[in-house]
Amino acid sequence: SLTVPSPPPPPLPPSPRSVARRSAGILCVVVERAKKCLDFTATFHLLHLFFCWQHGGFPSSWEWWTANLVALVGTALLGEYMCMQRELQDIPLFGSQKSEARESTGYSRVNRRTADRHGDIV
């Protein structure tokens, strides 16, 4: 007799912590502002609720609500933290010598070239 192997079990869904970490990283790149992180996260989870409701009925299990609430809070907090760290980084200033030359002459780079042609800069 021929035996048919049983199908493999379905993969486990990702944990709320891993979802929060990945979403916060994406949020930091897309949103770039700490003030907007909670709004974008709440909107995303609300759209997720509507999508789940449309395709499988209103989620009634407490596990679904707990996992999504943990993911929402974790994403918002971690996303705000990552965005604040990014906002607090120093702004790089290129060519400090050029800015010193501009301050001493009062000419920008374009104006300095024009002035050089006319012999205005000593």
C-alpha positions, 0 to 999 in steps of 0.5 A, a space after each residue: 500500500 502506498 502511504 502519502 506523507 503528511 504535509 509539513 506544519 505551517 510556519 510560525 508567525 513572527 514574534 511581536 518583538 521581531 515585528 516591532 524591530 523590523 517595523 521600527 527600522 523601516 519607520 526610521 527610514 520612511 518617516 524620519 521624524 520622531 513626532 510622526 512615528 506614533 501616527 504612522 504606526 497606528 495608521 498601519 495597524 488600523 489598516 492591518 485590522 481592517 484587512 484582517 477583518 475583511 478577509 477573515 472576520 473580526 479578530 476575536 482572539 485575545 492572542 491576536 489583540 495582545 500580539 498586535 498591541 505589543 507590536 504597535 507599542 514596541 514599533 512606536 517606542 523603538 521607532 521614536 527612539 531611533 528617529 530621535 537618535 538620527 535627528 540628534 546626529 551632527 550635520 556634516 559641514 564640508 570644507 571648513 577651509 572654504 567657509 573660512 575663505 568665504 567669510 574672510 572675503 565676503 564672496 560665495 564660490 561663484 561670486 569669488 570666481 567672478 571677482 577673480 576675473 575682474 581682479 577684485 580679490 587680493 
